[in-house]
Amino acid sequence: MPEPVKPPKRPYNSPRRRQQADATRREILEAARRLFEQQGYAATTMGAIASEAGVALKTVYVAFETKSGVLRALWHVVLRGDDGEVPVSELPWYRETLDHPDPVEQLRLNARNSRIVKLRVGAVGEVIRTSAPSDAEIGELWRRIQADYHGNQRAVVESLWEKQALDPSLDVDRAADILWTINHPDVWHLLVVQRGWTPEAYEEWCFESACSLLLR
């Protein structure tokens, strides 16, 4: 008599184990953030990250595979906050900006978002920017960050254009480049980090500059 066919085993999925894995992942990312910001990307090893996080080296490799994978995951967390899996275009603070009916208020909200996000991502963004020329994978990450950010700023400009609020001397492409430049991380670094502007002064400058250059 043939042996009965055994049903396939169901994958074991313990909520407690999932929570533990998520907590370990967060600890690794926080450890990596401290090291990247203190000593730079190139000088930080996977072993140092494991030691700083208090986990086995294998755990870091299983979770992120490569050092660039660690930095990529860290970027997504600091950019999106608790909504790490949600694209910026779907986050509430960004949707609030796009959906607001008043063009001036849209630019005010956009400047507010620029300040809040840069306070959260500034140091990690600088690690990525300075590492991009010497590491191909980080260079690709930096290019993708720039493209995504330009696209998000362009969506704000397109909303202004649809309201017929855009300066008639500008097309959407040129206006998007202007808004992207005003809110660019490099400008934040120059004004806030190097020149000592307060984040609030930076926000007000972004708002006033955008209104002056973009609105009819």
C-alpha positions in Angstrom: 0.0 0.0 0.0 1.4 3.4 -0.9 2.3 5.7 1.9 -0.1 8.6 2.4 1.1 11.9 1.1 2.0 14.2 3.9 0.6 17.7 3.6 3.3 20.4 3.2 4.5 22.0 6.4 3.1 25.4 7.2 5.7 28.0 7.6 6.3 28.9 11.2 5.4 32.5 11.8 5.6 33.6 15.4 4.5 37.2 16.1 6.9 37.3 19.0 9.8 36.2 16.9 8.8 38.8 14.2 8.8 41.5 16.9 12.2 40.3 18.1 13.6 40.4 14.5 12.2 43.9 14.0 13.8 45.1 17.2 17.1 43.6 16.3 16.9 45.3 12.9 16.2 48.6 14.5 19.2 48.2 16.9 21.5 47.4 13.9 20.3 50.4 12.0 20.8 52.7 15.0 24.2 51.3 15.6 25.1 51.8 11.9 23.8 55.4 12.1 26.0 56.3 15.0 29.1 54.8 13.3 28.4 56.2 9.9 27.9 59.7 11.3 30.9 59.5 13.6 33.5 58.0 11.4 32.1 57.9 7.9 30.9 55.1 5.6 34.2 53.9 4.3 35.8 53.5 7.8 32.8 51.6 9.2 32.9 47.8 8.8 30.1 45.3 9.1 32.0 43.9 12.0 32.0 47.2 13.8 28.3 47.6 13.2 27.6 44.1 14.7 29.8 45.0 17.7 28.1 48.3 18.2 24.7 46.7 18.0 25.7 43.8 20.3 24.8 41.1 17.7 26.6 38.4 15.8 28.2 39.5 12.5 26.1 36.8 10.7 22.9 38.5 12.0 23.9 41.8 10.2 24.6 40.0 7.0 21.3 38.0 7.1 19.3 41.2 7.7 21.0 43.4 5.2 23.4 41.4 3.0 25.9 44.2 2.4 27.1 47.4 4.0 25.4 49.4 1.3 22.2 47.5 2.1 22.5 48.7 5.7 22.9 52.3 4.5 20.0 52.0 2.1 17.7 50.6 4.7 18.8 53.3 7.2 18.0 56.0 4.6 14.5 54.7 4.1 13.8 54.7 7.8 15.1 58.2 8.5 13.3 59.6 5.5 9.9 58.0 6.1 9.9 57.8 9.9 7.6 55.1 11.2 6.2 54.6 7.7 9.3 52.9 6.4 7.5 50.9 3.7 5.3 53.7 2.4 6.6 55.9 -0.5 7.0 59.6 0.3 4.3 60.4 -2.3 1.8 58.6 -0.1 2.7 59.9 3.2 0.1 62.2 5.0 2.4 65.2 5.3 3.2 65.1 1.6 -0.4 64.5 0.5 -1.5 67.5 2.7 0.8 69.7 0.6 -0.4 68.4 -2.8 -4.1 68.5 -1.8 -4.2 72.0 -0.3 -6.3 74.4 -2.5 -4.2 77.5 -1.7 -0.9 77.8 -3.8 0.8 80.0 -1.2 -0.1 77.6 1.6 1.2 74.7 -0.5 4.6 76.4 -0.7 4.5 77.1 3.0 3.8 73.4 3.8 6.5 72.4 1.3 9.0 74.5 3.2 7.9 73.1 6.5 8.3 69.6 5.2 11.7 70.4 3.9 12.8 71.6 7.3 11.3 68.6 9.2 12.7 66.0 6.8 16.2 67.5 6.7 16.4 67.7 10.5 15.7 63.9 10.4 17.8 62.9 7.5 20.5 65.6 7.2 23.5 63.7 8.7 22.6 60.4 7.0 22.1 62.2 3.7 25.5 63.8 4.0 27.1 60.3 4.6 25.4 59.1 1.3 26.4 62.2 -0.6 30.1 62.1 0.4 30.4 58.4 -0.1 28.7 58.3 -3.6 31.8 59.2 -5.6 33.9 56.3 -4.3 31.2 53.6 -4.0 29.2 52.5 -7.0 26.2 51.2 -5.0 26.0 54.3 -2.9 26.4 56.4 -6.0 23.4 54.7 -7.5 21.5 55.3 -4.2 22.4 59.0 -4.3 21.2 59.3 -7.9 17.9 57.6 -7.0 17.4 59.9 -4.0 18.0 62.9 -6.2 15.5 61.6 -8.9 12.9 60.8 -6.3 13.2 64.2 -4.6 13.0 66.0 -7.9 9.9 64.1 -8.8 8.3 65.0 -5.5 9.0 68.7 -6.0 7.8 68.5 -9.6 4.5 67.1 -8.3 4.1 70.3 -6.2 4.8 72.4 -9.2 2.4 70.5 -11.3 -0.3 71.2 -8.7 0.5 75.0 -8.9 0.3 74.8 -12.7 -3.1 73.1 -12.6 -4.3 76.0 -10.3 -2.9 78.5 -12.9 -0.8 79.9 -10.1 2.6 79.4 -11.7 4.4 82.4 -13.1 3.5 82.4 -16.9 7.2 82.9 -17.8 8.0 79.4 -16.4 7.2 76.0 -17.7 6.8 73.0 -15.4 10.3 71.7 -16.1 12.0 75.0 -15.2 9.8 75.6 -12.2 10.5 72.1 -10.9 14.2 72.6 -11.2 13.9 75.9 -9.2 11.9 74.4 -6.4 14.1 71.3 -6.3 17.2 73.6 -6.0 15.7 75.8 -3.2 14.9 72.7 -1.1 18.0 70.7 -2.0 20.0 69.0 0.8 23.2 70.8 -0.4 21.5 74.2 0.2 20.5 73.0 3.7 24.1 72.0 4.3 25.5 75.3 3.2 23.1 77.5 5.1 22.3 75.6 8.2 25.4 73.4 8.8 28.1 75.7 7.4 26.7 79.2 7.9 24.8 78.5 11.1 21.2 79.4 10.0 18.5 78.1 12.3 16.2 75.5 10.7 13.3 78.0 11.1 15.2 80.7 9.2 15.9 78.1 6.5 12.2 77.2 6.3 11.2 80.9 6.0 13.8 81.5 3.3 12.6 78.4 1.3 9.0 79.6 1.5 9.8 83.2 0.6 12.1 82.2 -2.3 9.6 79.8 -3.7 6.8 82.3 -3.6 8.9 85.0 -5.2 10.3 82.8 -8.0 7.4 80.6 -8.9 4.0 82.3 -8.3 2.4 84.8 -10.7 
